[in-house]
Amino acid sequence: MQEAYIVAGFRTAVAKAKKGGFRFTRPDDLAIEVIKGLMASIPMLKPAQVDDVIVGNAVPEAEQGLQVGRIIAARALGIEVPGITINRYCAAGLESIAMATAKIRAGLASCIVAGGVESMSMVPATGWKTAPAYSISSEEPDYYLNMGLTAEAVSKEYGVSREEQDQFSLDSHLKATTAIKQGHFKNGILPITVEEIFLDQKKKRQKRSFVVDTDEGPRADTSLEALSKLKPAFATNGVVTAGNSSQTSDGAAFVVVMSESMVKELGLTPIGRLVSCAVAGVHPRIMGIGPVVAIPKALQQAGLQLSQIDLIELNEAFAAQALAVIREAKLDTTKININGGAIALGHPLGCTGCKLTIQNLHDLQRLNKKYGMITACVGGGQGIAGIIERL
């Protein structure tokens, strides 16, 4: 078996959905720009040497439909390079890296570009047409439960208070704003130039361009008082608000995964490898607890103990579920989301898993640590956990 290595990775900055810098930018265009930037960083790697492009996407319809993975591959690398779209909802970006790693280890490929993209500005989280099966929705309505209501269920079942959720959210913003000031994201972000056509005050057609190179979500002026005043977003008398939930966002992230023989042939130095990746199922009503069952499986695959993991990226879908996972999985809070999480930085669904992988690798390098973990709950009642090793 050949080992598979991550040799490079880039992401866009994460923009606010509907009102941010990428609100009019197609998701395929975002992905293409990231992949082109990624290839430019490895000049000895030619497009013809890429065996496949695996694109994770949570809602592959409308602008994210029409075989978007194939279209991205053809436009970024040429028609000779195939592409596929995969969907494990919030875990799609990490799942794509796991698939690439598995194919290379199995000898089915030598080089794969893997990652994910999501435009929540253009395609909502539930898609444009919701069509649940009548038999399922009548017998198991929780299978289609709104994500915010699953967070309410987790909060109630695991005893996570509104005050705890708001404090967790504040901490996420404070860590994220500090990380931006200290430049912790710079090496992983590929600046994207956006060109827009708009009508001025005189209704005349104008053009403008600007660069998106900084995550838009973190707010330095967030306060516990402001968070505590927000009304429940999903349930009457609930505890889950817009302030203690992840932000809807737009973004793209990709890595190059390569076989050991190709790494040597091209004279490259790997930055890391995916040691293990596990998924597990939980009841959809409490989908947020998914990482609790996925983490032990990933550790067992890797032959590691939780204490050996140096840094953890836990996707903050909601503060309620993140806090419940931390408690139930007995995670060390000093190792978790050291630069903030999705409550501050945003959660562009299909992009997130790859984005967190890139960030984890950079942090491991910066802090001279060895093992990192990326874990997330997944809509529909799943959890994922991946363990990476810095090289």
DAMOBEL-V486570 format. One line per field, one symbol per residue. ss: DSSP state (A for helix, B for strand, O for the rest). Layout:
BEGIN
ss->???
END
This chain:
BEGIN
ss->OOOBBBBBBBBOOOBBOOOOOOOOOOAAAAAAAAAAAAAAOOOOOOAAAOOBBBBBOOOOOAAAOOOAAAAAAAAAAOOOOOBBBBOOAAAAAAAAAAAAAAAAAOOOOOBBBBBBBBBOOOOOOOOOOOOOOAAAAAAOAAAAOOAAAAAAAAAAAOOOOAAAAAAAAAAAAAAAAAAAAOOOOAAABOOBBBBBBBBOOOOOBBBBBBBBOOOOOOOOOOOAAAAAOOOBOOOOOOOOBOOOBOOBBBBBBBBBBBBAAAAAAAOOOOOBBBBBBBBBBOOAAAAAAAAAAAAAAAAAAAOOOAAAOOBBBBOOOBAAAAAAAAAAOOOOAAABOOOOOAAAAOBOAAAAAAAAAAAAAAAAAAOOOOBBBBBBBBOOOBBBBBBBBBO
END
